[in-house]
C-alpha cells in the first residue's frame, strides 16, 4: 500500500509518518486475524486494496472525489 501511494503522489511515503501509519494499521489488522480469528495467512482482496488506496489518495487531495 505504501509503495502504491508513493508512486501515485510522487512522495516516498516509506519514510513519512503516513507510511509508518499505513504499515502499523495493516500489521495490526493482520495480527487481529491471526491471533483473534485464527486465520494463519490473512489476505486482502483487490477490492479492499483499491478502496483503501482510493480513500487515502482522496484524503490527500489526489483523487478528486471529495471524500
C-alpha positions as CSV (number, residue, x, y, z in Angstrom):
1,X,0.0,0.0,0.0
2,X,2.8,2.4,0.9
3,X,4.5,1.8,-2.4
4,X,1.4,2.4,-4.4
5,X,0.6,5.7,-2.5
6,X,4.2,6.8,-3.0
7,X,4.0,6.1,-6.7
8,X,0.8,8.0,-7.2
9,X,1.7,11.0,-5.1
10,X,5.4,11.3,-6.1
11,X,6.4,11.3,-2.4
12,X,8.4,8.5,-0.8
13,X,6.0,7.6,1.9
14,X,8.2,4.7,3.2
15,X,9.9,7.4,5.3
16,X,7.0,9.5,6.3
17,X,4.7,9.3,9.3
18,X,1.8,8.4,6.9
19,X,3.8,5.5,5.5
20,X,4.5,4.4,9.1
21,X,0.8,4.7,10.0
22,X,-0.2,2.6,6.9
23,X,2.2,-0.1,7.9
24,X,1.1,-0.2,11.6
25,X,-2.6,-0.4,10.6
26,X,-2.1,-3.2,8.1
27,X,0.1,-5.2,10.5
28,X,-2.5,-4.6,13.3
29,X,-5.3,-6.0,11.1
30,X,-3.2,-9.0,10.1
31,X,-2.4,-9.6,13.8
32,X,-6.0,-9.5,14.7
33,X,-6.9,-12.0,12.1
34,X,-4.1,-14.3,13.1
35,X,-4.5,-14.1,16.9
36,X,-8.2,-13.5,17.4
37,X,-9.8,-15.0,14.3
38,X,-7.3,-17.9,13.9
39,X,-6.6,-17.2,10.2
40,X,-2.9,-18.2,9.7
41,X,-2.3,-16.2,6.5
42,X,-4.8,-13.4,6.2
43,X,-5.0,-11.8,2.7
44,X,-6.7,-8.7,1.4
45,X,-8.8,-8.7,-1.7
46,X,-8.1,-6.5,-4.7
47,X,-11.3,-4.6,-3.9
48,X,-10.2,-3.9,-0.3
49,X,-6.8,-2.7,-1.5
50,X,-8.2,-0.4,-4.2
51,X,-10.9,1.0,-1.8
52,X,-8.3,1.9,0.9
53,X,-5.9,3.2,-1.8
54,X,-8.5,5.5,-3.3
55,X,-9.6,6.7,0.1
56,X,-6.1,7.6,1.1
57,X,-5.5,9.4,-2.2
58,X,-8.8,11.3,-1.9
59,X,-7.9,12.3,1.6
60,X,-4.5,13.6,0.4
61,X,-6.2,15.6,-2.4
62,X,-5.1,13.4,-5.3
63,X,-8.4,11.6,-6.1
64,X,-10.7,14.5,-6.7
65,X,-13.7,12.5,-5.3
66,X,-14.2,14.9,-2.4
67,X,-14.2,12.3,0.3
